[in-house]
């Protein structure tokens, strides 16, 4: 009962994707130099805080050894 004008066709478009594995996540936009700079400052700040904490712990241990 349907005529040829009622029929539709489906065209599958192929894209050039890199399907290396099931966990593929597109990279998104690249970070700006400012964002990279801010991340580096954060890393350095965390590293400095860790160094300070270690130094304070060592100083407490040395003071404790002097009292003995």
N, C-alpha and C positions, 0 to 999 in steps of 0.2 A: 503494500500500500504506500510505501514511501517512494518518492521520486528521487532522481539523481541529485537534485538541488538540495535535498534534505541531508544528504550524506556529508560528513566532514572528514577531513584528514588530519592526522596528528603528525607534526614534524618534530623530530627529536633533534635538538641542537646540542652539539657536542662542544664542550669547552676543554681547553688544555689545562687540566688540573694536575697537580703533583700529588697523587695518591700513594705516598710511600708506605703508610700504615693506617690503621684505624684511628690513631690518636692525632692525626694531622690537625693542627690549629693554625689558621692563617696569622701571620705576624702582625697584621694591623699597621698602623702608622709608625714611622720611626720617631724616636724621641729627639727633641730639639737639643741643641747644645746646652741651653739653660737647664733643661730637665736632667741631662747627664751630669752637669756641674752640681746641681742640687743633690742628686743621688750620691755623688762622690763625697760631697761635704758631709752628708749624713753618715756614710760609711766611716769617714775619718773621725767624726765626732763619737760614734759608737766605739771605735777602736781606742780613742783617747780615754773615754770613760772606763773601759775595761782595764787599760793600763793603770789608770789612777786607782781603781779598786784593788788591783793586784799589789800596787806599791803600798797602799794603806794597810793591806793585810800583812805584807812583809814587815812593815814598820812596827805593827802591833806585836808580831811574833818576836822581833828583835828586842823590843822593849820588855816583853814578857820574859825573855831569856836573861836579860840584864838584872831583873828583879830576883831571879832564883839564886 
